Amino acid sequence: MLFADPDYPHVVLSFTYRGFRLELDQSTENGVPLYAVWASHEHGCAVAVPGVVSRSEAIYQARRWVDQRLSSPGEAKKER
């Protein structure tokens, strides 16, 4: 499927947290800023936070997302 007006990422901040590269993307929906966070790791990438209206909330949720992944039994062994 082709989109007439694709939404290209607009990364406004990126940093490494516990081995994950977190990239904060900013977009606008009906004049309201929205933030999403992509998490990249040597095993792949995922959307850690699909969309919130606060930059600080997006960062908080992304860090929680990473913490939860690393606290799962399978991931804890990989981290060591």
N, C-alpha and C positions, 0 to 999 in steps of 0.2 A: 504494500500500500504506500502510495506517495502522498506526502502532506504538502499542501500549497504554501503553508507558512510554518516550517519546522521550528522547534524551540531549541536553539543551540545553547549549550551550557555557558554560563557566565560565572566562572569561578572567581570569587572575590577573596577567598582565604583558603589556604591549604596548610596542613601540618601533619606531623607523624605522632601517633598516640599508640603506645604499646605494640609497635610493629605494623600498624595499619596506617596507610596514607589516607587522611580524611580531606575531602575537598568540598567546601561550602559553595553551593551554587545559588545565585540570586536571580529571581525572575519577578515578574509582576503579573497579577491576575486582577483585572478590573480596577487597576490603580492601587492595589494592595500588594506590598512586597511579600514574596514567598521565598523561603529558604529550604533547600534540600541538601542532603549530604551524601556523597558517594564515599564508600570505604573500599580501598584497594589493599590487597595483600598478595603475597607470592602465590597463593592458591586461587586467586580470582578477585572479582569485585562485585559489589552489591550496593543497592540504595539503602543506606542505613536509616535515613530520615526522609520520607517522601515529601513532606512539605509542612512547614510551620511559619507563623508570621513574625517570629522573633529570631534574630541572629543568635543571641545567647541561648535560647531554648534549643535551637538546632544543634549547637555545639554540645550542650548538655546531653541531649538525647543520643547524639552520635557516640559520645564517650560511653554512655550506658550500654548502647548497642554492642560496642567492642567489649566492654567488661562482661556482658552476658555471654558473648561468643567464647571468650577465653575461660569463663567459669564452667562451661559445659564439659563433661568428662572427656570427650574425644579431643577437644581443642586444647585442654590443659596439658595433655601429654605432648602435643605438637610444639607448644610454646617452650617447653623445658629444654 
